[in-house]
Amino acid sequence: MNSNDEDSQEPLPIPPKKSRVKLKVCGMKLNTFEVADLNPDYLGFIFWEPSKRYFEGDIPKFSKAINKVGVFVDAPLHQVLEKIDRHELQAVQLHGQETPEFCNQLRLSRLTRPEGVRSAVKIIKVFSIKDDFDFRSLIPYETVCDYYLFDTKGKLPGGNGYTFSWEVLKGYPSQKPYFLSGGIGLDEVAKIKDFLQRPESKYCHAIDVNSKFEKEPGLKKVDELKEFINKI
């Protein structure tokens, strides 16, 4: 090959860069402002009364760049809509046995916000995993929710403090973005970095953390969260 041939070659295309994985801090209750100052992408507020992290009152005002997520467990539609309206939620996380029909009802619901903007709230449907998972159960939800969230199956719907085997996600058949949750803390940093280099992380939209960063339910260890963000 002569130099002219080399000069005429087109440059190789640059592969698309994977966007930064986002962070959701769930179970907010007692020190919301301190956590919000770390600028996570999502803050989760649990509206399930049996939870030790059950949120009452009004969500404090913080940066509009942070998405407010309401977490529900088999709540009736009117209750979910009331919380969306009251707190101006950007997303709802459905952590119970909500059916595709329920998700579709919610998807079709539009609320007039105080500022007059009519918009849809993002729907995150949770699926719990232990040792394996039948991904066929996702099929009815493909058109009625915006994200999946994979959490560890335990006694409670979330906040159980231990991880499931992420190897299961090698079989993920969908192109829908998902949240990775379940017992994630500082000890999992290396594991997360390794996971994010693997093909099954392609649609991992966000890492969801909760109980591993708590002094007590709803009170977050801000210094450890900051360290986690810097390392990830």
Secondary structure, DSSP 8 states (H G I E B T S, - for coil): --HHHHHHS------------EEEE----S-HHHHHTT--SEEEEE--TTSTTB--S------TTSEEEEEESS--HHHHHHHHHHHT-SEEEE-S---HHHHHHHHH--EE-TTS-EE--EEEEEEEESS---GGGGGGGTTT-SEEEEEE--SSSS-------GGGGGG----S-EEE-SS--GGGHHHHHHHTTSGGGTTEEEEEE-GGGEEETTEE-HHHHHHHHHH-
